[in-house]
Amino acid sequence: MSNSFGSFMETQRTQNGSGEVAILGRLLTNGKEELPLSLARFLLRVEFSDEDKMRMHELATKNQSGLLSSQELEELQGYAKAGCLLGILQSKARATLRKRKASKYAHG
């Protein structure tokens, strides 16, 4: 991993919820822990397209070789941010569905 991308990822990990990904995650969930069921189910079906997955692999390979241009580094960081946000939202979606399932069984 090149120093630039490694520094970016370290910054994302140490911002403790104040980074743009965390802020956007809170915005999209309206600051609530639980999501509407339809949104939770939808989010768990969201994934990168095959083309995006291939592009991420290409960028990651170039990054490991230290061959990324500044534009490609920005693109790779964009993919990382989007993937992080998707992970946050999918985690909230799974928690919502688990909580609803547990609530359903507790009430009968």
N, C-alpha and C positions, 0 to 999 in steps of 0.2 A: 504494500500500500504506500503510495507516495506521501510525503510529508504534508502536502496541501490537503489532500482528502482525509488523511488521518487526523489532522488538526481540526478539520470541520466536524468530523464524527465525535471527537473528544469534546468539542464545544457543545454539540447537541446533547451529549450525555450529562454534562455538568451544569446545564442551565436550570435544572430542577423545576421544570414546568413553566419557565418564563420564555422559552424559545418560541419561535413562530409556529412550529408544528404543534406544540402543546396548547398554545393560544387558539389556533385554528380548531383543534380538536374540541376544546371547551366551547367554542363558538358554535360549531356544528351540532353539538349535543345540548345546546342551550344551558350549559353548566350543570346539567342533571346527570345523575349516575345511571338512571334507567332510560332506555330509548323506547320509543313506540315499537311494538312487536313487529310491525311491517318493515320498519326501517332496520331493526336488528337482523331480521331474516335476509333482507336485501344486502346489507353490508357483508354478511358472511358469504355471499355469492360473488362479491366483487373481487377481481384479480387483474393483474397486468395482462395485456394481450401477449400472444406469442411473439409478435414483432418487438414489443417493449422488452420482453424477457431476453430476446436475442441481443437487442441493443445494450441492455444493462450488462450482459455477459461480455460483449465486445469492449465496452468502456472499462469494465473491471479488469479485463485482461490487459488492456493498454495501460491502465493505471498501475498494475503490478510491475509492468516493464518500465514505468516512468516515461511513457510516451504520450500522455494526454496533453492536448492543447488547453489553453485556458477556457475556451468555449466548451470543450468536451468535459473538463472538470466541472464547470457550472452545470452542464447537463447531468452528469453523474450525481452531483449534489442534489439536483432537483428530483431525480429518481429516489435518492436516499430519503429525502424529506417526505415525498409522496408515500413511500413504503412505510416509513415510520408512522405517518398519520393514519394510513390504512390499518396498521397493526394496532394502534391505540383504539380506533373506532371498532375494529373487529373484537378486541378484548372487551370493550364495553358491551358490544352486542352479545357475546357469549355470556357475560355476567348477567345481562338482562334476561336472557332465555333461561339460564340456570335458576335465577331468582323466581321467575314466573312459574317454572316447573315445580320448584320446591313449594311455592305458595299454593299451587293447584293441588298437590298431594297432601298438604297440611290441612286444607279446607275440605277435602273430601273427594 
